[in-house]
C-alpha cells in the first residue's frame, strides 16, 4: 500500500526520483498512465494487472467501455526504475497532467499519483471532506 506525500522535481530528461518508501513496493518495473483527474497514476505490476483485468471485465459491446479502456491503455507505459531510483515520465503523460518541473507524488493505496502542484491545489482536493465522506460512506464514517 502506498501512502504519504512527497515533493520532487523532474530533471531535464523528464525523470523523477521515486521516494525510497515507494520504490520498495514498486519493484524494478512499474506502469505510468493518465488518470481521470489531471494527474498521472503509477502502478506496481501486480496492481496494474488487476486494474487491467477489471477493465477487461467490462462489457465490450458498449462504446463507453471501449473508450475507457482505450484511454488508460493507450496512455500507459511500462517503465524501469534506474539505479538512482528514477523513472522517465513520457512526454504525452506530462502534457496530460500539466507537469513541467515540480511534482507532488502521493501514495493513494494501490497506486501513486503524480500531480503538478498548481493543478493539485486547484483541482486535486475538495474543500469539504466532511460532505464527501458523508455522501460516499454515510454518516457512520469515523476516522
CNS distance restraints for C-alpha pairs under 8 A (distance, minus, plus):
assign (resid   1 and name CA) (resid  25 and name CA) 7.63 0.50 0.50
assign (resid   1 and name CA) (resid 107 and name CA) 7.71 0.50 0.50
assign (resid   1 and name CA) (resid 108 and name CA) 7.77 0.50 0.50
assign (resid   1 and name CA) (resid 109 and name CA) 4.85 0.50 0.50
assign (resid   1 and name CA) (resid 110 and name CA) 5.43 0.50 0.50
assign (resid   1 and name CA) (resid 111 and name CA) 7.65 0.50 0.50
assign (resid   2 and name CA) (resid  22 and name CA) 6.58 0.50 0.50
assign (resid   2 and name CA) (resid  25 and name CA) 7.77 0.50 0.50
assign (resid   2 and name CA) (resid 106 and name CA) 7.77 0.50 0.50
assign (resid   2 and name CA) (resid 107 and name CA) 4.19 0.50 0.50
assign (resid   2 and name CA) (resid 108 and name CA) 5.71 0.50 0.50
assign (resid   2 and name CA) (resid 109 and name CA) 4.84 0.50 0.50
assign (resid   2 and name CA) (resid 110 and name CA) 6.15 0.50 0.50
assign (resid   2 and name CA) (resid 111 and name CA) 6.33 0.50 0.50
assign (resid   2 and name CA) (resid 112 and name CA) 6.54 0.50 0.50
assign (resid   3 and name CA) (resid 106 and name CA) 6.47 0.50 0.50
assign (resid   3 and name CA) (resid 107 and name CA) 3.76 0.50 0.50
assign (resid   3 and name CA) (resid 108 and name CA) 5.56 0.50 0.50
assign (resid   3 and name CA) (resid 109 and name CA) 6.27 0.50 0.50
assign (resid   4 and name CA) (resid 106 and name CA) 5.55 0.50 0.50
assign (resid   4 and name CA) (resid 107 and name CA) 5.28 0.50 0.50
assign (resid   4 and name CA) (resid 108 and name CA) 7.86 0.50 0.50
assign (resid   5 and name CA) (resid 104 and name CA) 6.78 0.50 0.50
assign (resid   5 and name CA) (resid 105 and name CA) 5.65 0.50 0.50
assign (resid   5 and name CA) (resid 106 and name CA) 4.19 0.50 0.50
assign (resid   5 and name CA) (resid 107 and name CA) 6.45 0.50 0.50
assign (resid   6 and name CA) (resid  19 and name CA) 7.34 0.50 0.50
assign (resid   6 and name CA) (resid 104 and name CA) 5.69 0.50 0.50
assign (resid   6 and name CA) (resid 105 and name CA) 5.13 0.50 0.50
assign (resid   6 and name CA) (resid 106 and name CA) 6.25 0.50 0.50
assign (resid   7 and name CA) (resid 102 and name CA) 7.35 0.50 0.50
assign (resid   7 and name CA) (resid 103 and name CA) 5.88 0.50 0.50
assign (resid   7 and name CA) (resid 104 and name CA) 4.69 0.50 0.50
assign (resid   7 and name CA) (resid 105 and name CA) 6.26 0.50 0.50
assign (resid   8 and name CA) (resid  16 and name CA) 7.01 0.50 0.50
assign (resid   8 and name CA) (resid  17 and name CA) 7.07 0.50 0.50
assign (resid   8 and name CA) (resid 102 and name CA) 5.89 0.50 0.50
assign (resid   8 and name CA) (resid 103 and name CA) 5.37 0.50 0.50
assign (resid   8 and name CA) (resid 104 and name CA) 6.39 0.50 0.50
assign (resid   8 and name CA) (resid 105 and name CA) 7.31 0.50 0.50
assign (resid   9 and name CA) (resid  16 and name CA) 6.23 0.50 0.50
assign (resid   9 and name CA) (resid  17 and name CA) 7.85 0.50 0.50
assign (resid   9 and name CA) (resid 101 and name CA) 5.41 0.50 0.50
assign (resid   9 and name CA) (resid 102 and name CA) 4.29 0.50 0.50
assign (resid   9 and name CA) (resid 103 and name CA) 5.81 0.50 0.50
assign (resid  10 and name CA) (resid  14 and name CA) 5.35 0.50 0.50
assign (resid  10 and name CA) (resid  15 and name CA) 5.25 0.50 0.50
assign (resid  10 and name CA) (resid  16 and name CA) 4.75 0.50 0.50
assign (resid  10 and name CA) (resid  17 and name CA) 7.81 0.50 0.50
assign (resid  10 and name CA) (resid 100 and name CA) 7.53 0.50 0.50
assign (resid  10 and name CA) (resid 101 and name CA) 5.09 0.50 0.50
assign (resid  10 and name CA) (resid 102 and name CA) 6.30 0.50 0.50
assign (resid  10 and name CA) (resid 103 and name CA) 7.52 0.50 0.50
assign (resid  11 and name CA) (resid  15 and name CA) 5.41 0.50 0.50
assign (resid  11 and name CA) (resid  16 and name CA) 6.55 0.50 0.50
assign (resid  11 and name CA) (resid 101 and name CA) 7.47 0.50 0.50
assign (resid  13 and name CA) (resid  88 and name CA) 7.57 0.50 0.50
assign (resid  14 and name CA) (resid  88 and name CA) 5.69 0.50 0.50
assign (resid  14 and name CA) (resid  89 and name CA) 5.73 0.50 0.50
assign (resid  14 and name CA) (resid  90 and name CA) 7.25 0.50 0.50
assign (resid  14 and name CA) (resid  91 and name CA) 7.61 0.50 0.50
assign (resid  15 and name CA) (resid  86 and name CA) 5.99 0.50 0.50
assign (resid  15 and name CA) (resid  87 and name CA) 5.31 0.50 0.50
assign (resid  15 and name CA) (resid  88 and name CA) 4.18 0.50 0.50
assign (resid  15 and name CA) (resid  89 and name CA) 5.91 0.50 0.50
assign (resid  16 and name CA) (resid  86 and name CA) 5.16 0.50 0.50
assign (resid  16 and name CA) (resid  87 and name CA) 5.66 0.50 0.50
assign (resid  16 and name CA) (resid  88 and name CA) 6.59 0.50 0.50
assign (resid  16 and name CA) (resid  89 and name CA) 7.39 0.50 0.50
assign (resid  17 and name CA) (resid  84 and name CA) 7.36 0.50 0.50
assign (resid  17 and name CA) (resid  85 and name CA) 5.56 0.50 0.50
assign (resid  17 and name CA) (resid  86 and name CA) 4.13 0.50 0.50
assign (resid  17 and name CA) (resid  87 and name CA) 6.61 0.50 0.50
assign (resid  18 and name CA) (resid  22 and name CA) 6.42 0.50 0.50
assign (resid  18 and name CA) (resid  23 and name CA) 6.08 0.50 0.50
assign (resid  18 and name CA) (resid  85 and name CA) 5.74 0.50 0.50
assign (resid  18 and name CA) (resid  86 and name CA) 5.66 0.50 0.50
assign (resid  18 and name CA) (resid  87 and name CA) 7.14 0.50 0.50
assign (resid  19 and name CA) (resid  23 and name CA) 6.23 0.50 0.50
assign (resid  19 and name CA) (resid  85 and name CA) 7.76 0.50 0.50
assign (resid  20 and name CA) (resid  24 and name CA) 6.51 0.50 0.50
assign (resid  20 and name CA) (resid  85 and name CA) 7.56 0.50 0.50
assign (resid  21 and name CA) (resid  25 and name CA) 7.23 0.50 0.50
assign (resid  22 and name CA) (resid  26 and name CA) 6.17 0.50 0.50
assign (resid  22 and name CA) (resid 107 and name CA) 7.93 0.50 0.50
assign (resid  23 and name CA) (resid  27 and name CA) 6.22 0.50 0.50
assign (resid  23 and name CA) (resid  85 and name CA) 6.97 0.50 0.50
assign (resid  25 and name CA) (resid  44 and name CA) 7.28 0.50 0.50
assign (resid  26 and name CA) (resid  30 and name CA) 6.30 0.50 0.50
assign (resid  26 and name CA) (resid  43 and name CA) 7.35 0.50 0.50
assign (resid  26 and name CA) (resid  44 and name CA) 4.74 0.50 0.50
assign (resid  26 and name CA) (resid  45 and name CA) 7.59 0.50 0.50
assign (resid  27 and name CA) (resid  44 and name CA) 7.00 0.50 0.50
assign (resid  27 and name CA) (resid  81 and name CA) 7.99 0.50 0.50
assign (resid  28 and name CA) (resid  80 and name CA) 5.78 0.50 0.50
assign (resid  28 and name CA) (resid  81 and name CA) 5.44 0.50 0.50
assign (resid  29 and name CA) (resid  44 and name CA) 7.03 0.50 0.50
assign (resid  29 and name CA) (resid  45 and name CA) 6.89 0.50 0.50
assign (resid  29 and name CA) (resid  78 and name CA) 6.81 0.50 0.50
assign (resid  29 and name CA) (resid  79 and name CA) 5.67 0.50 0.50
assign (resid  29 and name CA) (resid  80 and name CA) 4.53 0.50 0.50
assign (resid  29 and name CA) (resid  81 and name CA) 6.20 0.50 0.50
assign (resid  30 and name CA) (resid  42 and name CA) 6.71 0.50 0.50
assign (resid  30 and name CA) (resid  43 and name CA) 5.64 0.50 0.50
assign (resid  30 and name CA) (resid  44 and name CA) 4.70 0.50 0.50
assign (resid  30 and name CA) (resid  45 and name CA) 5.51 0.50 0.50
assign (resid  30 and name CA) (resid  78 and name CA) 5.69 0.50 0.50
assign (resid  30 and name CA) (resid  79 and name CA) 5.51 0.50 0.50
assign (resid  30 and name CA) (resid  80 and name CA) 6.53 0.50 0.50
assign (resid  30 and name CA) (resid  81 and name CA) 7.89 0.50 0.50
assign (resid  31 and name CA) (resid  41 and name CA) 8.00 0.50 0.50
assign (resid  31 and name CA) (resid  42 and name CA) 5.50 0.50 0.50
assign (resid  31 and name CA) (resid  43 and name CA) 5.20 0.50 0.50
assign (resid  31 and name CA) (resid  44 and name CA) 6.53 0.50 0.50
assign (resid  31 and name CA) (resid  45 and name CA) 6.85 0.50 0.50
assign (resid  31 and name CA) (resid  48 and name CA) 6.96 0.50 0.50
assign (resid  31 and name CA) (resid  76 and name CA) 6.41 0.50 0.50
assign (resid  31 and name CA) (resid  77 and name CA) 5.48 0.50 0.50
assign (resid  31 and name CA) (resid  78 and name CA) 4.41 0.50 0.50
assign (resid  31 and name CA) (resid  79 and name CA) 5.93 0.50 0.50
assign (resid  32 and name CA) (resid  40 and name CA) 6.79 0.50 0.50
assign (resid  32 and name CA) (resid  41 and name CA) 5.69 0.50 0.50
assign (resid  32 and name CA) (resid  42 and name CA) 4.55 0.50 0.50
assign (resid  32 and name CA) (resid  43 and name CA) 6.64 0.50 0.50
assign (resid  32 and name CA) (resid  76 and name CA) 5.53 0.50 0.50
assign (resid  32 and name CA) (resid  77 and name CA) 5.39 0.50 0.50
assign (resid  32 and name CA) (resid  78 and name CA) 6.52 0.50 0.50
assign (resid  32 and name CA) (resid  79 and name CA) 7.17 0.50 0.50
assign (resid  32 and name CA) (resid  89 and name CA) 7.35 0.50 0.50
assign (resid  33 and name CA) (resid  40 and name CA) 5.75 0.50 0.50
assign (resid  33 and name CA) (resid  41 and name CA) 5.43 0.50 0.50
assign (resid  33 and name CA) (resid  42 and name CA) 6.63 0.50 0.50
assign (resid  33 and name CA) (resid  72 and name CA) 6.35 0.50 0.50
assign (resid  33 and name CA) (resid  73 and name CA) 7.65 0.50 0.50
assign (resid  33 and name CA) (resid  75 and name CA) 5.30 0.50 0.50
assign (resid  33 and name CA) (resid  76 and name CA) 4.21 0.50 0.50
assign (resid  33 and name CA) (resid  77 and name CA) 6.48 0.50 0.50
assign (resid  33 and name CA) (resid  93 and name CA) 6.77 0.50 0.50
assign (resid  34 and name CA) (resid  38 and name CA) 7.79 0.50 0.50
assign (resid  34 and name CA) (resid  39 and name CA) 6.48 0.50 0.50
assign (resid  34 and name CA) (resid  40 and name CA) 4.65 0.50 0.50
assign (resid  34 and name CA) (resid  41 and name CA) 6.09 0.50 0.50
assign (resid  34 and name CA) (resid  71 and name CA) 7.83 0.50 0.50
assign (resid  34 and name CA) (resid  72 and name CA) 6.44 0.50 0.50
assign (resid  34 and name CA) (resid  75 and name CA) 6.05 0.50 0.50
assign (resid  34 and name CA) (resid  76 and name CA) 7.12 0.50 0.50
assign (resid  34 and name CA) (resid  93 and name CA) 6.09 0.50 0.50
assign (resid  34 and name CA) (resid  96 and name CA) 6.89 0.50 0.50
assign (resid  34 and name CA) (resid  97 and name CA) 7.61 0.50 0.50
assign (resid  35 and name CA) (resid  39 and name CA) 5.56 0.50 0.50
assign (resid  35 and name CA) (resid  40 and name CA) 5.15 0.50 0.50
assign (resid  35 and name CA) (resid  41 and name CA) 5.84 0.50 0.50
assign (resid  35 and name CA) (resid  72 and name CA) 7.63 0.50 0.50
assign (resid  37 and name CA) (resid 124 and name CA) 7.66 0.50 0.50
assign (resid  38 and name CA) (resid  96 and name CA) 6.49 0.50 0.50
assign (resid  38 and name CA) (resid  97 and name CA) 4.82 0.50 0.50
assign (resid  38 and name CA) (resid  98 and name CA) 7.56 0.50 0.50
assign (resid  38 and name CA) (resid 115 and name CA) 7.47 0.50 0.50
assign (resid  38 and name CA) (resid 119 and name CA) 7.24 0.50 0.50
assign (resid  38 and name CA) (resid 123 and name CA) 7.88 0.50 0.50
assign (resid  39 and name CA) (resid  96 and name CA) 7.16 0.50 0.50
assign (resid  39 and name CA) (resid  97 and name CA) 4.52 0.50 0.50
assign (resid  39 and name CA) (resid  98 and name CA) 7.96 0.50 0.50
assign (resid  39 and name CA) (resid 113 and name CA) 6.54 0.50 0.50
assign (resid  39 and name CA) (resid 114 and name CA) 5.69 0.50 0.50
assign (resid  39 and name CA) (resid 115 and name CA) 4.91 0.50 0.50
assign (resid  39 and name CA) (resid 116 and name CA) 7.29 0.50 0.50
assign (resid  40 and name CA) (resid  93 and name CA) 6.94 0.50 0.50
assign (resid  40 and name CA) (resid  96 and name CA) 7.99 0.50 0.50
assign (resid  40 and name CA) (resid  97 and name CA) 6.35 0.50 0.50
assign (resid  40 and name CA) (resid 113 and name CA) 5.49 0.50 0.50
assign (resid  40 and name CA) (resid 114 and name CA) 5.05 0.50 0.50
assign (resid  40 and name CA) (resid 115 and name CA) 6.71 0.50 0.50
assign (resid  41 and name CA) (resid 111 and name CA) 6.34 0.50 0.50
assign (resid  41 and name CA) (resid 112 and name CA) 5.56 0.50 0.50
assign (resid  41 and name CA) (resid 113 and name CA) 4.65 0.50 0.50
assign (resid  41 and name CA) (resid 114 and name CA) 6.41 0.50 0.50
assign (resid  42 and name CA) (resid 111 and name CA) 5.62 0.50 0.50
assign (resid  42 and name CA) (resid 112 and name CA) 4.95 0.50 0.50
assign (resid  42 and name CA) (resid 113 and name CA) 6.33 0.50 0.50
assign (resid  42 and name CA) (resid 114 and name CA) 7.75 0.50 0.50
assign (resid  43 and name CA) (resid  47 and name CA) 5.87 0.50 0.50
assign (resid  43 and name CA) (resid  48 and name CA) 5.39 0.50 0.50
assign (resid  43 and name CA) (resid 110 and name CA) 7.11 0.50 0.50
assign (resid  43 and name CA) (resid 111 and name CA) 4.98 0.50 0.50
assign (resid  43 and name CA) (resid 112 and name CA) 6.63 0.50 0.50
assign (resid  44 and name CA) (resid  48 and name CA) 6.13 0.50 0.50
assign (resid  44 and name CA) (resid 111 and name CA) 7.34 0.50 0.50
assign (resid  45 and name CA) (resid  49 and name CA) 6.14 0.50 0.50
assign (resid  46 and name CA) (resid  50 and name CA) 6.34 0.50 0.50
assign (resid  47 and name CA) (resid  51 and name CA) 6.18 0.50 0.50
assign (resid  47 and name CA) (resid 110 and name CA) 6.46 0.50 0.50
assign (resid  47 and name CA) (resid 111 and name CA) 7.61 0.50 0.50
assign (resid  48 and name CA) (resid  52 and name CA) 6.15 0.50 0.50
assign (resid  49 and name CA) (resid  53 and name CA) 6.19 0.50 0.50
assign (resid  50 and name CA) (resid  54 and name CA) 6.35 0.50 0.50
assign (resid  51 and name CA) (resid  55 and name CA) 6.36 0.50 0.50
assign (resid  52 and name CA) (resid  56 and name CA) 6.01 0.50 0.50
assign (resid  53 and name CA) (resid  57 and name CA) 6.08 0.50 0.50
assign (resid  54 and name CA) (resid  58 and name CA) 6.88 0.50 0.50
assign (resid  55 and name CA) (resid  65 and name CA) 7.92 0.50 0.50
assign (resid  55 and name CA) (resid  69 and name CA) 6.24 0.50 0.50
assign (resid  56 and name CA) (resid  60 and name CA) 7.87 0.50 0.50
assign (resid  56 and name CA) (resid  69 and name CA) 7.70 0.50 0.50
assign (resid  58 and name CA) (resid  65 and name CA) 6.46 0.50 0.50
assign (resid  59 and name CA) (resid  65 and name CA) 6.70 0.50 0.50
assign (resid  60 and name CA) (resid  65 and name CA) 6.08 0.50 0.50
assign (resid  60 and name CA) (resid  66 and name CA) 6.34 0.50 0.50
assign (resid  61 and name CA) (resid  65 and name CA) 7.65 0.50 0.50
assign (resid  61 and name CA) (resid  66 and name CA) 7.93 0.50 0.50
assign (resid  62 and name CA) (resid  66 and name CA) 6.63 0.50 0.50
assign (resid  63 and name CA) (resid  67 and name CA) 6.17 0.50 0.50
assign (resid  64 and name CA) (resid  68 and name CA) 6.08 0.50 0.50
assign (resid  65 and name CA) (resid  69 and name CA) 6.17 0.50 0.50
assign (resid  66 and name CA) (resid  70 and name CA) 5.96 0.50 0.50
assign (resid  67 and name CA) (resid  71 and name CA) 5.99 0.50 0.50
assign (resid  68 and name CA) (resid  72 and name CA) 6.48 0.50 0.50
assign (resid  69 and name CA) (resid  73 and name CA) 5.88 0.50 0.50
assign (resid  70 and name CA) (resid  74 and name CA) 5.50 0.50 0.50
assign (resid  71 and name CA) (resid  75 and name CA) 6.35 0.50 0.50
assign (resid  72 and name CA) (resid  76 and name CA) 6.18 0.50 0.50
assign (resid  75 and name CA) (resid  92 and name CA) 7.65 0.50 0.50
assign (resid  75 and name CA) (resid  93 and name CA) 7.02 0.50 0.50
assign (resid  77 and name CA) (resid  90 and name CA) 7.78 0.50 0.50
assign (resid  79 and name CA) (resid  87 and name CA) 6.44 0.50 0.50
assign (resid  79 and name CA) (resid  88 and name CA) 6.92 0.50 0.50
assign (resid  80 and name CA) (resid  87 and name CA) 6.26 0.50 0.50
assign (resid  81 and name CA) (resid  85 and name CA) 5.35 0.50 0.50
assign (resid  81 and name CA) (resid  86 and name CA) 5.30 0.50 0.50
assign (resid  81 and name CA) (resid  87 and name CA) 5.12 0.50 0.50
assign (resid  82 and name CA) (resid  86 and name CA) 5.41 0.50 0.50
assign (resid  82 and name CA) (resid  87 and name CA) 6.67 0.50 0.50
assign (resid  89 and name CA) (resid  93 and name CA) 6.71 0.50 0.50
assign (resid  89 and name CA) (resid  94 and name CA) 6.62 0.50 0.50
assign (resid  90 and name CA) (resid  94 and name CA) 6.37 0.50 0.50
assign (resid  91 and name CA) (resid  95 and name CA) 6.16 0.50 0.50
assign (resid  92 and name CA) (resid  96 and name CA) 6.38 0.50 0.50
assign (resid  93 and name CA) (resid  97 and name CA) 6.41 0.50 0.50
assign (resid  94 and name CA) (resid  98 and name CA) 5.86 0.50 0.50
assign (resid  94 and name CA) (resid  99 and name CA) 4.89 0.50 0.50
assign (resid  94 and name CA) (resid 100 and name CA) 7.07 0.50 0.50
assign (resid  95 and name CA) (resid  99 and name CA) 6.35 0.50 0.50
assign (resid  97 and name CA) (resid 115 and name CA) 6.60 0.50 0.50
assign (resid  97 and name CA) (resid 116 and name CA) 6.60 0.50 0.50
assign (resid  97 and name CA) (resid 119 and name CA) 7.97 0.50 0.50
assign (resid  98 and name CA) (resid 116 and name CA) 6.22 0.50 0.50
assign (resid  98 and name CA) (resid 119 and name CA) 7.52 0.50 0.50
assign (resid  99 and name CA) (resid 103 and name CA) 6.99 0.50 0.50
assign (resid  99 and name CA) (resid 115 and name CA) 7.14 0.50 0.50
assign (resid  99 and name CA) (resid 116 and name CA) 5.06 0.50 0.50
assign (resid 100 and name CA) (resid 116 and name CA) 7.60 0.50 0.50
assign (resid 102 and name CA) (resid 116 and name CA) 6.42 0.50 0.50
assign (resid 102 and name CA) (resid 117 and name CA) 6.89 0.50 0.50
assign (resid 103 and name CA) (resid 114 and name CA) 6.37 0.50 0.50
assign (resid 103 and name CA) (resid 115 and name CA) 5.44 0.50 0.50
assign (resid 103 and name CA) (resid 116 and name CA) 4.85 0.50 0.50
assign (resid 103 and name CA) (resid 117 and name CA) 5.79 0.50 0.50
assign (resid 104 and name CA) (resid 114 and name CA) 5.72 0.50 0.50
assign (resid 104 and name CA) (resid 115 and name CA) 5.14 0.50 0.50
assign (resid 104 and name CA) (resid 116 and name CA) 6.35 0.50 0.50
assign (resid 104 and name CA) (resid 117 and name CA) 5.92 0.50 0.50
assign (resid 105 and name CA) (resid 112 and name CA) 6.76 0.50 0.50
assign (resid 105 and name CA) (resid 113 and name CA) 5.75 0.50 0.50
assign (resid 105 and name CA) (resid 114 and name CA) 4.57 0.50 0.50
assign (resid 105 and name CA) (resid 115 and name CA) 6.47 0.50 0.50
assign (resid 106 and name CA) (resid 112 and name CA) 5.55 0.50 0.50
assign (resid 106 and name CA) (resid 113 and name CA) 5.31 0.50 0.50
assign (resid 106 and name CA) (resid 114 and name CA) 6.57 0.50 0.50
assign (resid 107 and name CA) (resid 111 and name CA) 6.26 0.50 0.50
assign (resid 107 and name CA) (resid 112 and name CA) 4.55 0.50 0.50
assign (resid 107 and name CA) (resid 113 and name CA) 6.43 0.50 0.50
assign (resid 108 and name CA) (resid 112 and name CA) 5.83 0.50 0.50
assign (resid 108 and name CA) (resid 113 and name CA) 6.98 0.50 0.50
assign (resid 115 and name CA) (resid 119 and name CA) 6.84 0.50 0.50
assign (resid 115 and name CA) (resid 120 and name CA) 5.93 0.50 0.50
assign (resid 116 and name CA) (resid 120 and name CA) 6.16 0.50 0.50
assign (resid 117 and name CA) (resid 121 and name CA) 6.17 0.50 0.50
assign (resid 118 and name CA) (resid 122 and name CA) 6.33 0.50 0.50
assign (resid 119 and name CA) (resid 123 and name CA) 5.72 0.50 0.50
assign (resid 119 and name CA) (resid 124 and name CA) 6.75 0.50 0.50
assign (resid 120 and name CA) (resid 124 and name CA) 4.13 0.50 0.50
assign (resid 120 and name CA) (resid 125 and name CA) 6.94 0.50 0.50
assign (resid 121 and name CA) (resid 125 and name CA) 7.14 0.50 0.50
assign (resid 128 and name CA) (resid 132 and name CA) 6.65 0.50 0.50
assign (resid 129 and name CA) (resid 133 and name CA) 6.05 0.50 0.50
assign (resid 130 and name CA) (resid 134 and name CA) 6.17 0.50 0.50
assign (resid 131 and name CA) (resid 135 and name CA) 6.15 0.50 0.50
assign (resid 132 and name CA) (resid 136 and name CA) 6.09 0.50 0.50
assign (resid 133 and name CA) (resid 137 and name CA) 5.43 0.50 0.50
assign (resid 133 and name CA) (resid 138 and name CA) 6.86 0.50 0.50
assign (resid 133 and name CA) (resid 139 and name CA) 7.89 0.50 0.50
assign (resid 133 and name CA) (resid 141 and name CA) 7.04 0.50 0.50
assign (resid 134 and name CA) (resid 138 and name CA) 4.49 0.50 0.50
assign (resid 134 and name CA) (resid 139 and name CA) 5.18 0.50 0.50
assign (resid 134 and name CA) (resid 140 and name CA) 8.00 0.50 0.50
assign (resid 134 and name CA) (resid 141 and name CA) 7.21 0.50 0.50
assign (resid 137 and name CA) (resid 141 and name CA) 5.97 0.50 0.50
